[in-house]
């Protein structure tokens, strides 16, 4: 029901491939994608759906670690590589839910 409503509301931006991917996701990942909001104006809905599910899973794992009191070990970058930035849950939420903006070249 919820997934069908999301598909109907986002039909304009959905591709047949993205629709199929969402339908084949497990119910928990479907909820994660739907909870992240509309696909309004996205260019690659397949990538957006997969990224939303992945980021939500990662955030849930971080919350579980924090709630259990365990410290997450961050991988140390090699000397010749760049450090990967770490964002707070609030920053990740803001990124996922940010309104799309047109970037002019």
C-alpha positions as CSV (number, residue, x, y, z in Angstrom):
1,X,0.0,0.0,0.0
2,X,2.6,2.5,1.1
3,X,5.0,1.5,-1.8
4,X,2.2,1.7,-4.3
5,X,1.3,5.2,-3.0
6,X,4.9,6.2,-3.3
7,X,5.1,4.9,-6.9
8,X,1.9,6.7,-7.8
9,X,3.1,10.0,-6.3
10,X,6.5,9.7,-8.0
11,X,5.4,8.2,-11.3
12,X,6.7,11.3,-13.1
13,X,10.3,10.7,-12.0
14,X,10.3,6.9,-11.9
15,X,11.7,4.7,-14.6
16,X,10.4,1.1,-15.1
17,X,13.7,-0.2,-13.8
18,X,13.5,1.9,-10.6
19,X,10.0,0.8,-10.0
20,X,11.0,-2.8,-10.4
21,X,13.9,-2.4,-8.0
22,X,11.7,-0.8,-5.4
23,X,9.2,-3.6,-5.7
24,X,11.9,-6.2,-5.3
25,X,13.5,-4.6,-2.2
26,X,12.7,-6.2,1.1
27,X,9.9,-4.5,3.1
28,X,12.3,-2.7,5.5
29,X,14.3,-1.2,2.7
30,X,11.1,-0.1,1.0
31,X,10.1,1.7,4.1
32,X,13.5,3.4,4.3
33,X,13.2,4.6,0.7
34,X,9.6,5.9,1.1
35,X,10.4,7.6,4.4
36,X,13.2,9.6,2.7
37,X,10.5,11.5,0.6
38,X,9.8,12.3,-3.0
39,X,12.0,11.7,-6.0
40,X,11.1,15.1,-7.3
41,X,13.4,16.1,-10.1
42,X,16.0,13.3,-9.6
43,X,17.9,12.3,-12.7
44,X,18.8,8.8,-11.8
45,X,16.0,7.2,-9.7
46,X,17.6,3.8,-9.6
47,X,20.7,5.3,-7.9
48,X,18.6,7.4,-5.5
49,X,16.5,4.4,-4.4
50,X,19.6,2.2,-3.8
51,X,21.5,5.0,-2.1
52,X,18.6,5.9,0.2
53,X,18.2,2.3,1.3
54,X,22.0,1.9,1.9
55,X,22.4,5.2,3.8
56,X,19.4,4.4,6.0
57,X,20.9,0.9,6.8
58,X,24.2,2.5,7.7
59,X,22.6,5.1,9.9
60,X,20.6,2.4,11.7
61,X,23.8,0.5,12.3
62,X,25.5,3.6,13.7
63,X,22.5,4.2,16.0
64,X,22.6,0.6,17.2
65,X,26.3,0.9,18.0
66,X,25.8,4.2,19.8
67,X,22.8,2.8,21.8
68,X,24.8,-0.3,22.8
69,X,27.7,1.9,24.0
70,X,30.2,0.3,21.6
71,X,32.5,2.5,19.8
72,X,32.7,2.3,16.0
73,X,36.2,1.7,14.8
74,X,37.0,3.9,11.8
75,X,39.3,2.6,9.2
76,X,42.6,4.5,9.1
77,X,43.4,5.9,5.6
78,X,46.6,4.9,4.0
79,X,49.2,7.7,3.9
80,X,48.6,8.3,0.2
81,X,44.8,8.4,0.3
82,X,42.3,11.0,1.4
83,X,40.4,10.7,4.7
84,X,36.8,9.9,4.3
85,X,34.6,12.4,6.0
86,X,32.3,11.3,8.8
87,X,29.0,13.0,9.2
88,X,26.6,13.1,12.2
89,X,23.2,11.6,11.9
90,X,21.7,15.1,11.7
91,X,24.0,16.0,8.8
92,X,23.1,12.8,7.0
93,X,19.4,13.3,7.5
94,X,19.7,16.9,6.2
95,X,21.6,15.6,3.1
96,X,19.1,12.9,2.3
97,X,16.2,15.3,2.7
98,X,17.6,18.4,1.1
99,X,15.5,20.0,-1.6
100,X,17.0,19.5,-5.1
101,X,18.7,22.5,-6.5
102,X,19.7,23.3,-10.0
103,X,23.4,23.6,-10.5
104,X,24.4,25.7,-13.5
105,X,27.6,25.1,-15.3
